[in-house]
Amino acid sequence: MFTSSKRSESGEYPTPVASGGAGSTVIARGVRVEGDFKSQGDVVIEGEVDGQITTSAVLTVGSDAKLKAQVVAEEATIAGQVEGSITVKKRLELKMTAKITGDVTCETIIVEAGAALNGKVSVGDSKKLESEPKSESNPVPTKITSSEERS
């Protein structure tokens, strides 16, 4: 699924190549998304997200990404900053550049040396993951801006 699991000479992880399925969404560096974001396919975030992210596939958060969000995913690899709760139904991988502030719930977790995690961690409780409450609130409109628009 990824081009490589090794960091480049600049110290950044390469942008992953999403695996087909229901399609993938990329929030590129310099793009900011505000609001609830839901996807059936893989999601790659290199920019900023403020709100809620839900995907029934794989979430990848790049090393320069900044999220202030509640995250729900089937699987996730995080190399950037996340402020908010993270619920991953299967495997969560925290790269050495990851900085997490919030509670984490997952079936399996892999943490590289150097990753920072400040919050409560629940691992291996699949019954809790299956009974997570579903949000039935009205969807919040999403606003997307590029870095040029913010200047």
HELIX and SHEET records of a PDB file:
HELIX    1   1 SER A  126  GLU A  130  1                                   5    
HELIX    2   2 SER A  147  ARG A  150  1                                   4    
SHEET    1   A 9 SER A  24  ILE A  27  0                                        
SHEET    2   A 9 ASP A  42  ILE A  45  1                                        
SHEET    3   A 9 VAL A  58  VAL A  61  1                                        
SHEET    4   A 9 GLU A  75  ILE A  78  1                                        
SHEET    5   A 9 ILE A  86  LEU A  94  1                                        
SHEET    6   A 9 LYS A  66  ALA A  73  1                                        
SHEET    7   A 9 GLU A  48  THR A  55  1                                        
SHEET    8   A 9 VAL A  31  SER A  39  1                                        
SHEET    9   A 9 LYS A 143  SER A 146 -1                                        
SHEET    1   B 7 SER A  24  ILE A  27  0                                        
SHEET    2   B 7 ASP A  42  ILE A  45  1                                        
SHEET    3   B 7 VAL A  58  VAL A  61  1                                        
SHEET    4   B 7 GLU A  75  ILE A  78  1                                        
SHEET    5   B 7 ILE A  86  LEU A  94  1                                        
SHEET    6   B 7 VAL A 104  VAL A 111  1                                        
SHEET    7   B 7 VAL A 121  VAL A 123  1                                        
SHEET    1   C 9 SER A  24  ILE A  27  0                                        
SHEET    2   C 9 ASP A  42  ILE A  45  1                                        
SHEET    3   C 9 VAL A  58  VAL A  61  1                                        
SHEET    4   C 9 GLU A  75  ILE A  78  1                                        
SHEET    5   C 9 ILE A  86  LEU A  94  1                                        
SHEET    6   C 9 LYS A  66  ALA A  73  1                                        
SHEET    7   C 9 GLN A  81  GLU A  83  1                                        
SHEET    8   C 9 LYS A  99  THR A 101  1                                        
SHEET    9   C 9 ALA A 116  ASN A 118  1                                        
END                                                                             
